[in-house]
Amino acid sequence: MRFGSSLRGTRSFWYKAKNELTDMISQLGCLTFFFTLSAADTKWPDLHAIMPGCLPSDIAKQQKWRNDNIISNPHLTSLYMHHRFTAFREIILETLE
């Protein structure tokens, strides 16, 4: 069992990983803030409101329309993400300091 800890996916591997994480938390303290810049760009209605064209009434075609708009208009998606992050930084992160 001891030698199985280097084989990814085995029970002893995950037991070792859990113990390492537990040790890091006890030494460094618990993580209090998590932040990611990943985008749910096909889910935000306000992003698609600034895209050219109008949302199809057919539900089956709406996802394709959203995907095509993001691919065809990366400048609008980038600008939207920039404004969204800037607002988050100014409203949330700067008030935490």
N, CA, C and O atoms as a printed pandas DataFrame, in Angstrom:
     atom_number atom_name residue_name chain_id  residue_number  x_coord  y_coord  z_coord
0              1         N          MET        A               1    0.819   -1.198    0.000
1              2        CA          MET        A               1    0.000    0.000    0.000
2              3         C          MET        A               1    0.859    1.257    0.000
3              4         O          MET        A               1    0.498    2.252   -0.628
4              5         N          ARG        A               2    1.984    1.223    0.693
5              6        CA          ARG        A               2    2.825    2.404    0.802
6              7         C          ARG        A               2    3.369    2.826   -0.562
7              8         O          ARG        A               2    3.475    4.020   -0.843
8              9         N          PHE        A               3    3.709    1.866   -1.399
9             10        CA          PHE        A               3    4.299    2.182   -2.701
10            11         C          PHE        A               3    3.244    2.626   -3.717
11            12         O          PHE        A               3    3.591    3.189   -4.755
12            13         N          GLY        A               4    1.987    2.386   -3.438
13            14        CA          GLY        A               4    0.914    2.794   -4.335
14            15         C          GLY        A               4    0.608    4.278   -4.272
15            16         O          GLY        A               4   -0.165    4.790   -5.082
16            17         N          SER        A               5    1.207    4.969   -3.321
17            18        CA          SER        A               5    0.907    6.392   -3.174
18            19         C          SER        A               5    1.449    7.233   -4.326
19            20         O          SER        A               5    1.051    8.387   -4.487
20            21         N          SER        A               6    2.338    6.679   -5.118
21            22        CA          SER        A               6    2.849    7.432   -6.268
22            23         C          SER        A               6    2.053    7.140   -7.539
23            24         O          SER        A               6    2.299    7.751   -8.578
24            25         N          LEU        A               7    1.105    6.214   -7.462
25            26        CA          LEU        A               7    0.280    5.879   -8.625
26            27         C          LEU        A               7   -1.003    6.708   -8.591
27            28         O          LEU        A               7   -1.893    6.482   -7.770
28            29         N          ARG        A               8   -1.069    7.666   -9.501
29            30        CA          ARG        A               8   -2.212    8.586   -9.530
30            31         C          ARG        A               8   -3.521    7.822   -9.680
31            32         O          ARG        A               8   -3.647    6.921  -10.509
32            33         N          GLY        A               9   -4.500    8.213   -8.847
33            34        CA          GLY        A               9   -5.821    7.609   -8.910
34            35         C          GLY        A               9   -6.053    6.500   -7.910
35            36         O          GLY        A               9   -7.197    6.105   -7.688
36            37         N          THR        A              10   -4.999    5.988   -7.301
37            38        CA          THR        A              10   -5.187    4.921   -6.315
38            39         C          THR        A              10   -5.661    5.510   -4.998
39            40         O          THR        A              10   -5.548    6.711   -4.753
40            41         N          ARG        A              11   -6.183    4.649   -4.170
41            42        CA          ARG        A              11   -6.679    5.098   -2.866
42            43         C          ARG        A              11   -5.549    5.691   -2.017
43            44         O          ARG        A              11   -5.735    6.699   -1.336
44            45         N          SER        A              12   -4.377    5.051   -2.069
45            46        CA          SER        A              12   -3.264    5.560   -1.259
46            47         C          SER        A              12   -2.744    6.891   -1.812
47            48         O          SER        A              12   -2.257    7.722   -1.046
48            49         N          PHE        A              13   -2.838    7.106   -3.133
49            50        CA          PHE        A              13   -2.448    8.396   -3.707
50            51         C          PHE        A              13   -3.327    9.509   -3.146
51            52         O          PHE        A              13   -2.815   10.540   -2.709
52            53         N          TRP        A              14   -4.653    9.310   -3.153
53            54        CA          TRP        A              14   -5.561   10.343   -2.665
54            55         C          TRP        A              14   -5.465   10.504   -1.151
55            56         O          TRP        A              14   -5.668   11.603   -0.635
56            57         N          TYR        A              15   -5.162    9.439   -0.443
57            58        CA          TYR        A              15   -4.959    9.544    1.004
58            59         C          TYR        A              15   -3.739   10.412    1.303
59            60         O          TYR        A              15   -3.774   11.260    2.195
60            61         N          LYS        A              16   -2.667   10.194    0.554
61            62        CA          LYS        A              16   -1.459   11.002    0.722
62            63         C          LYS        A              16   -1.728   12.464    0.355
63            64         O          LYS        A              16   -1.292   13.373    1.062
64            65         N          ALA        A              17   -2.450   12.691   -0.756
65            66        CA          ALA        A              17   -2.770   14.060   -1.182
66            67         C          ALA        A              17   -3.625   14.764   -0.131
67            68         O          ALA        A              17   -3.407   15.939    0.165
68            69         N          LYS        A              18   -4.599   14.047    0.434
69            70        CA          LYS        A              18   -5.446   14.630    1.489
70            71         C          LYS        A              18   -4.619   14.999    2.708
71            72         O          LYS        A              18   -4.819   16.065    3.292
72            73         N          ASN        A              19   -3.701   14.139    3.097
73            74        CA          ASN        A              19   -2.841   14.430    4.250
74            75         C          ASN        A              19   -1.933   15.637    3.991
75            76         O          ASN        A              19   -1.717   16.455    4.885
76            77         N          GLU        A              20   -1.403   15.747    2.769
77            78        CA          GLU        A              20   -0.562   16.906    2.440
78            79         C          GLU        A              20   -1.373   18.192    2.506
79            80         O          GLU        A              20   -0.893   19.197    3.031
80            81         N          LEU        A              21   -2.599   18.176    1.980
81            82        CA          LEU        A              21   -3.459   19.356    2.027
82            83         C          LEU        A              21   -3.818   19.717    3.463
83            84         O          LEU        A              21   -3.803   20.890    3.837
84            85         N          THR        A              22   -4.137   18.717    4.258
85            86        CA          THR        A              22   -4.464   18.949    5.666
86            87         C          THR        A              22   -3.269   19.562    6.402
87            88         O          THR        A              22   -3.446   20.467    7.217
88            89         N          ASP        A              23   -2.070   19.082    6.125
89            90        CA          ASP        A              23   -0.868   19.643    6.747
90            91         C          ASP        A              23   -0.641   21.089    6.319
91            92         O          ASP        A              23   -0.275   21.927    7.142
92            93         N          MET        A              24   -0.858   21.391    5.028
93            94        CA          MET        A              24   -0.687   22.768    4.558
94            95         C          MET        A              24   -1.678   23.700    5.229
95            96         O          MET        A              24   -1.319   24.819    5.595
96            97         N          ILE        A              25   -2.929   23.259    5.400
97            98        CA          ILE        A              25   -3.938   24.091    6.052
98            99         C          ILE        A              25   -3.573   24.330    7.511
99           100         O          ILE        A              25   -3.740   25.440    8.017
100          101         N          SER        A              26   -3.074   23.298    8.193
101          102        CA          SER        A              26   -2.725   23.475    9.603
102          103         C          SER        A              26   -1.505   24.384    9.778
103          104         O          SER        A              26   -1.399   25.070   10.795
104          105         N          GLN        A              27   -0.580   24.403    8.808
105          106        CA          GLN        A              27    0.608   25.258    8.910
106          107         C          GLN        A              27    0.344   26.685    8.430
107          108         O          GLN        A              27    0.797   27.643    9.056
108          109         N          LEU        A              28   -0.386   26.829    7.321
109          110        CA          LEU        A              28   -0.573   28.144    6.711
110          111         C          LEU        A              28   -1.886   28.810    7.087
111          112         O          LEU        A              28   -2.030   30.022    6.932
112          113         N          GLY        A              29   -2.826   28.052    7.569
113          114        CA          GLY        A              29   -4.145   28.599    7.863
114          115         C          GLY        A              29   -5.105   28.283    6.723
115          116         O          GLY        A              29   -4.694   27.903    5.627
116          117         N          CYS        A              30   -6.375   28.449    7.005
117          118        CA          CYS        A              30   -7.400   28.123    6.035
118          119         C          CYS        A              30   -7.503   29.216    4.975
119          120         O          CYS        A              30   -7.381   30.402    5.281
120          121         N          LEU        A              31   -7.726   28.812    3.739
121          122        CA          LEU        A              31   -7.925   29.745    2.641
122          123         C          LEU        A              31   -9.212   30.522    2.883
123          124         O          LEU        A              31  -10.254   29.928    3.160
124          125         N          THR        A              32   -9.145   31.844    2.781
125          126        CA          THR        A              32  -10.326   32.651    3.067
126          127         C          THR        A              32  -10.908   33.311    1.841
127          128         O          THR        A              32  -11.999   33.878    1.910
128          129         N          PHE        A              33  -10.198   33.254    0.698
129          130        CA          PHE        A              33  -10.684   33.931   -0.499
130          131         C          PHE        A              33  -10.234   33.162   -1.727
131          132         O          PHE        A              33   -9.064   32.799   -1.846
132          133         N          PHE        A              34  -11.158   32.917   -2.638
133          134        CA          PHE        A              34  -10.840   32.244   -3.889
134          135         C          PHE        A              34  -11.356   33.094   -5.033
135          136         O          PHE        A              34  -12.496   33.559   -4.997
136          137         N          PHE        A              35  -10.530   33.301   -6.047
137          138        CA          PHE        A              35  -10.903   34.163   -7.163
138          139         C          PHE        A              35  -10.418   33.543   -8.458
139          140         O          PHE        A              35   -9.273   33.099   -8.545
140          141         N          THR        A              36  -11.271   33.508   -9.458
141          142        CA          THR        A              36  -10.891   32.986  -10.762
142          143         C          THR        A              36  -11.348   33.946  -11.849
143          144         O          THR        A              36  -12.340   34.654  -11.677
144          145         N          LEU        A              37  -10.643   33.972  -12.947
145          146        CA          LEU        A              37  -11.014   34.837  -14.057
146          147         C          LEU        A              37  -11.692   34.058  -15.175
147          148         O          LEU        A              37  -11.783   34.550  -16.300
148          149         N          SER        A              38  -12.161   32.867  -14.890
149          150        CA          SER        A              38  -12.853   32.114  -15.930
150          151         C          SER        A              38  -14.199   32.774  -16.215
151          152         O          SER        A              38  -14.815   33.376  -15.335
152          153         N          ALA        A              39  -14.633   32.647  -17.442
153          154        CA          ALA        A              39  -15.836   33.359  -17.862
154          155         C          ALA        A              39  -16.940   32.386  -18.234
155          156         O          ALA        A              39  -16.706   31.399  -18.933
156          157         N          ALA        A              40  -18.134   32.672  -17.765
157          158        CA          ALA        A              40  -19.313   31.933  -18.201
158          159         C          ALA        A              40  -19.941   32.736  -19.329
159          160         O          ALA        A              40  -21.099   33.146  -19.250
160          161         N          ASP        A              41  -19.151   32.953  -20.387
161          162        CA          ASP        A              41  -19.528   33.911  -21.417
162          163         C          ASP        A              41  -20.774   33.554  -22.209
163          164         O          ASP        A              41  -21.364   34.434  -22.835
164          165         N          THR        A              42  -21.191   32.302  -22.205
165          166        CA          THR        A              42  -22.419   31.963  -22.931
166          167         C          THR        A              42  -23.646   32.056  -22.031
167          168         O          THR        A              42  -24.764   31.829  -22.495
168          169         N          LYS        A              43  -23.463   32.382  -20.765
169          170        CA          LYS        A              43  -24.581   32.408  -19.825
170          171         C          LYS        A              43  -25.017   33.814  -19.416
171          172         O          LYS        A              43  -26.107   33.974  -18.866
172          173         N          TRP        A              44  -24.196   34.839  -19.669
173          174        CA          TRP        A              44  -24.526   36.179  -19.194
174          175         C          TRP        A              44  -25.443   36.901  -20.168
175          176         O          TRP        A              44  -25.022   37.211  -21.283
176          177         N          PRO        A              45  -26.687   37.178  -19.781
177          178        CA          PRO        A              45  -27.606   37.872  -20.678
178          179         C          PRO        A              45  -27.149   39.297  -20.998
179          180         O          PRO        A              45  -27.379   39.782  -22.105
180          181         N          ASP        A              46  -26.505   39.971  -20.042
181          182        CA          ASP        A              46  -26.059   41.346  -20.307
182          183         C          ASP        A              46  -24.925   41.395  -21.326
183          184         O          ASP        A              46  -24.792   42.395  -22.031
184          185         N          LEU        A              47  -24.107   40.356  -21.427
185          186        CA          LEU        A              47  -23.086   40.296  -22.474
186          187         C          LEU        A              47  -23.745   40.150  -23.836
187          188         O          LEU        A              47  -23.336   40.806  -24.794
188          189         N          HIS        A              48  -24.742   39.312  -23.934
189          190        CA          HIS        A              48  -25.384   39.070  -25.225
190          191         C          HIS        A              48  -26.311   40.210  -25.633
191          192         O          HIS        A              48  -26.695   40.315  -26.797
192          193         N          ALA        A              49  -26.667   41.056  -24.683
193          194        CA          ALA        A              49  -27.479   42.226  -25.019
194          195         C          ALA        A              49  -26.684   43.228  -25.851
195          196         O          ALA        A              49  -27.279   43.989  -26.614
196          197         N          ILE        A              50  -25.343   43.249  -25.726
197          198        CA          ILE        A              50  -24.535   44.184  -26.506
198          199         C          ILE        A              50  -24.052   43.585  -27.823
199          200         O          ILE        A              50  -23.404   44.266  -28.617
200          201         N          MET        A              51  -24.368   42.313  -28.054
201          202        CA          MET        A              51  -23.958   41.661  -29.292
202          203         C          MET        A              51  -24.880   42.074  -30.435
203          204         O          MET        A              51  -26.056   42.362  -30.212
204          205         N          PRO        A              52  -24.350   42.105  -31.663
205          206        CA          PRO        A              52  -25.200   42.454  -32.806
206          207         C          PRO        A              52  -26.232   41.362  -33.088
207          208         O          PRO        A              52  -26.029   40.194  -32.756
208          209         N          GLY        A              53  -27.310   41.755  -33.689
209          210        CA          GLY        A              53  -28.378   40.814  -33.993
210          211         C          GLY        A              53  -29.297   40.648  -32.800
211          212         O          GLY        A              53  -29.086   41.259  -31.753
212          213         N          CYS        A              54  -30.304   39.833  -32.959
213          214        CA          CYS        A              54  -31.222   39.610  -31.841
214          215         C          CYS        A              54  -31.316   38.115  -31.550
215          216         O          CYS        A              54  -31.124   37.271  -32.425
216          217         N          LEU        A              55  -31.609   37.830  -30.318
217          218        CA          LEU        A              55  -31.681   36.453  -29.841
218          219         C          LEU        A              55  -32.816   35.725  -30.548
219          220         O          LEU        A              55  -33.946   36.214  -30.550
220          221         N          PRO        A              56  -32.547   34.576  -31.145
221          222        CA          PRO        A              56  -33.615   33.824  -31.820
222          223         C          PRO        A              56  -34.676   33.363  -30.825
223          224         O          PRO        A              56  -34.368   33.066  -29.671
224          225         N          SER        A              57  -35.901   33.307  -31.271
225          226        CA          SER        A              57  -36.980   32.854  -30.391
226          227         C          SER        A              57  -36.960   31.345  -30.211
227          228         O          SER        A              57  -37.482   30.831  -29.222
228          229         N          ASP        A              58  -36.366   30.637  -31.150
229          230        CA          ASP        A              58  -36.252   29.182  -31.063
230          231         C          ASP        A              58  -35.175   28.829  -30.032
231          232         O          ASP        A              58  -34.005   29.168  -30.210
232          233         N          ILE        A              59  -35.569   28.158  -28.971
233          234        CA          ILE        A              59  -34.649   27.842  -27.877
234          235         C          ILE        A              59  -33.484   26.984  -28.363
235          236         O          ILE        A              59  -32.362   27.131  -27.879
236          237         N          ALA        A              60  -33.739   26.103  -29.300
237          238        CA          ALA        A              60  -32.683   25.220  -29.808
238          239         C          ALA        A              60  -31.584   26.010  -30.522
239          240         O          ALA        A              60  -30.435   25.570  -30.544
240          241         N          LYS        A              61  -31.907   27.153  -31.100
241          242        CA          LYS        A              61  -30.932   27.953  -31.846
242          243         C          LYS        A              61  -30.228   29.009  -30.985
243          244         O          LYS        A              61  -29.254   29.615  -31.430
244          245         N          GLN        A              62  -30.708   29.232  -29.770
245          246        CA          GLN        A              62  -30.154   30.294  -28.929
246          247         C          GLN        A              62  -28.704   30.032  -28.530
247          248         O          GLN        A              62  -27.887   30.951  -28.567
248          249         N          GLN        A              63  -28.369   28.806  -28.151
249          250        CA          GLN        A              63  -27.001   28.495  -27.736
250          251         C          GLN        A              63  -26.029   28.665  -28.899
251          252         O          GLN        A              63  -24.930   29.189  -28.720
252          253         N          LYS        A              64  -26.432   28.224  -30.085
253          254        CA          LYS        A              64  -25.578   28.388  -31.256
254          255         C          LYS        A              64  -25.375   29.867  -31.563
255          256         O          LYS        A              64  -24.268   30.282  -31.906
256          257         N          TRP        A              65  -26.434   30.666  -31.442
257          258        CA          TRP        A              65  -26.333   32.110  -31.674
258          259         C          TRP        A              65  -25.351   32.750  -30.690
259          260         O          TRP        A              65  -24.524   33.575  -31.080
260          261         N          ARG        A              66  -25.447   32.366  -29.410
261          262        CA          ARG        A              66  -24.526   32.903  -28.392
262          263         C          ARG        A              66  -23.078   32.535  -28.713
263          264         O          ARG        A              66  -22.190   33.387  -28.690
264          265         N          ASN        A              67  -22.856   31.260  -29.011
265          266        CA          ASN        A              67  -21.495   30.806  -29.336
266          267         C          ASN        A              67  -20.948   31.514  -30.564
267          268         O          ASN        A              67  -19.799   31.956  -30.568
268          269         N          ASP        A              68  -21.763   31.624  -31.605
269          270        CA          ASP        A              68  -21.321   32.293  -32.829
270          271         C          ASP        A              68  -21.001   33.760  -32.580
271          272         O          ASP        A              68  -20.033   34.282  -33.135
272          273         N          ASN        A              69  -21.792   34.428  -31.762
273          274        CA          ASN        A              69  -21.528   35.842  -31.457
274          275         C          ASN        A              69  -20.220   36.022  -30.704
275          276         O          ASN        A              69  -19.473   36.963  -30.972
276          277         N          ILE        A              70  -19.941   35.135  -29.774
277          278        CA          ILE        A              70  -18.691   35.246  -29.014
278          279         C          ILE        A              70  -17.493   35.009  -29.922
279          280         O          ILE        A              70  -16.474   35.691  -29.808
280          281         N          ILE        A              71  -17.618   34.040  -30.825
281          282        CA          ILE        A              71  -16.523   33.755  -31.756
282          283         C          ILE        A              71  -16.346   34.892  -32.755
283          284         O          ILE        A              71  -15.219   35.266  -33.078
284          285         N          SER        A              72  -17.452   35.440  -33.245
285          286        CA          SER        A              72  -17.390   36.492  -34.267
286          287         C          SER        A              72  -17.043   37.864  -33.700
287          288         O          SER        A              72  -16.574   38.729  -34.440
288          289         N          ASN        A              73  -17.260   38.082  -32.416
289          290        CA          ASN        A              73  -17.046   39.398  -31.802
290          291         C          ASN        A              73  -16.175   39.305  -30.554
291          292         O          ASN        A              73  -16.625   39.660  -29.464
292          293         N          PRO        A              74  -14.942   38.835  -30.694
293          294        CA          PRO        A              74  -14.103   38.698  -29.493
294          295         C          PRO        A              74  -13.783   40.046  -28.853
295          296         O          PRO        A              74  -13.537   40.112  -27.649
296          297         N          HIS        A              75  -13.782   41.118  -29.640
297          298        CA          HIS        A              75  -13.501   42.443  -29.096
298          299         C          HIS        A              75  -14.600   42.877  -28.122
299          300         O          HIS        A              75  -14.305   43.505  -27.106
300          301         N          LEU        A              76  -15.856   42.554  -28.415
301          302        CA          LEU        A              76  -16.936   42.907  -27.496
302          303         C          LEU        A              76  -16.875   42.064  -26.225
303          304         O          LEU        A              76  -17.108   42.568  -25.126
304          305         N          THR        A              77  -16.561   40.784  -26.380
305          306        CA          THR        A              77  -16.434   39.907  -25.219
306          307         C          THR        A              77  -15.286   40.364  -24.327
307          308         O          THR        A              77  -15.414   40.380  -23.103
308          309         N          SER        A              78  -14.163   40.735  -24.941
309          310        CA          SER        A              78  -13.003   41.199  -24.185
310          311         C          SER        A              78  -13.312   42.505  -23.454
311          312         O          SER        A              78  -12.958   42.666  -22.286
312          313         N          LEU        A              79  -13.970   43.429  -24.139
313          314        CA          LEU        A              79  -14.331   44.700  -23.517
314          315         C          LEU        A              79  -15.288   44.481  -22.346
315          316         O          LEU        A              79  -15.143   45.097  -21.290
316          317         N          TYR        A              80  -16.256   43.605  -22.545
317          318        CA          TYR        A              80  -17.200   43.288  -21.480
318          319         C          TYR        A              80  -16.479   42.709  -20.263
319          320         O          TYR        A              80  -16.736   43.115  -19.130
320          321         N          MET        A              81  -15.564   41.748  -20.510
321          322        CA          MET        A              81  -14.821   41.143  -19.404
322          323         C          MET        A              81  -13.934   42.164  -18.697
323          324         O          MET        A              81  -13.790   42.123  -17.475
324          325         N          HIS        A              82  -13.341   43.077  -19.462
325          326        CA          HIS        A              82  -12.506   44.117  -18.865
326          327         C          HIS        A              82  -13.345   44.998  -17.931
327          328         O          HIS        A              82  -12.940   45.268  -16.801
328          329         N          HIS        A              83  -14.497   45.437  -18.400
329          330        CA          HIS        A              83  -15.364   46.275  -17.565
330          331         C          HIS        A              83  -15.878   45.511  -16.347
331          332         O          HIS        A              83  -15.975   46.068  -15.253
332          333         N          ARG        A              84  -16.199   44.258  -16.539
333          334        CA          ARG        A              84  -16.690   43.441  -15.425
334          335         C          ARG        A              84  -15.611   43.255  -14.358
335          336         O          ARG        A              84  -15.895   43.369  -13.166
336          337         N          PHE        A              85  -14.374   42.969  -14.777
337          338        CA          PHE        A              85  -13.301   42.801  -13.815
338          339         C          PHE        A              85  -12.957   44.127  -13.135
339          340         O          PHE        A              85  -12.711   44.162  -11.929
340          341         N          THR        A              86  -12.938   45.215  -13.904
341          342        CA          THR        A              86  -12.633   46.531  -13.328
342          343         C          THR        A              86  -13.653   46.890  -12.255
343          344         O          THR        A              86  -13.283   47.365  -11.181
344          345         N          ALA        A              87  -14.924   46.668  -12.536
345          346        CA          ALA        A              87  -15.965   46.943  -11.543
346          347         C          ALA        A              87  -15.783   46.052  -10.320
347          348         O          ALA        A              87  -15.924   46.524   -9.192
348          349         N          PHE        A              88  -15.474   44.783  -10.518
349          350        CA          PHE        A              88  -15.247   43.876   -9.397
350          351         C          PHE        A              88  -14.069   44.344   -8.548
351          352         O          PHE        A              88  -14.141   44.347   -7.319
352          353         N          ARG        A              89  -12.986   44.740   -9.213
353          354        CA          ARG        A              89  -11.803   45.198   -8.486
354          355         C          ARG        A              89  -12.102   46.453   -7.679
355          356         O          ARG        A              89  -11.720   46.552   -6.513
356          357         N          GLU        A              90  -12.780   47.407   -8.294
357          358        CA          GLU        A              90  -13.054   48.674   -7.610
358          359         C          GLU        A              90  -14.074   48.517   -6.490
359          360         O          GLU        A              90  -13.925   49.123   -5.429
360          361         N          ILE        A              91  -15.094   47.725   -6.710
361          362        CA          ILE        A              91  -16.167   47.608   -5.720
362          363         C          ILE        A              91  -15.819   46.621   -4.612
363          364         O          ILE        A              91  -16.059   46.906   -3.438
364          365         N          ILE        A              92  -15.268   45.487   -4.958
365          366        CA          ILE        A              92  -15.035   44.430   -3.960
366          367         C          ILE        A              92  -13.608   44.440   -3.420
367          368         O          ILE        A              92  -13.406   44.585   -2.215
368          369         N          LEU        A              93  -12.631   44.289   -4.287
369          370        CA          LEU        A              93  -11.258   44.100   -3.819
370          371         C          LEU        A              93  -10.687   45.320   -3.124
371          372         O          LEU        A              93   -9.985   45.185   -2.122
372          373         N          GLU        A              94  -10.972   46.505   -3.632
373          374        CA          GLU        A              94  -10.417   47.702   -3.000
374          375         C          GLU        A              94  -11.079   48.028   -1.677
375          376         O          GLU        A              94  -10.485   48.719   -0.849
376          377         N          THR        A              95  -12.309   47.542   -1.453
377          378        CA          THR        A              95  -12.953   47.766   -0.156
378          379         C          THR        A              95  -12.414   46.791    0.885
379          380         O          THR        A              95  -12.548   47.037    2.084
380          381         N          LEU        A              96  -11.804   45.681    0.444
381          382        CA          LEU        A              96  -11.245   44.709    1.393
382          383         C          LEU        A              96   -9.906   45.156    1.949
383          384         O          LEU        A              96   -9.481   44.677    3.000
384          385         N          GLU        A              97   -9.243   46.058    1.267
385          386        CA          GLU        A              97   -7.895   46.481    1.698
386          387         C          GLU        A              97   -7.927   47.339    2.930
387          388         O          GLU        A              97   -6.878   47.769    3.410
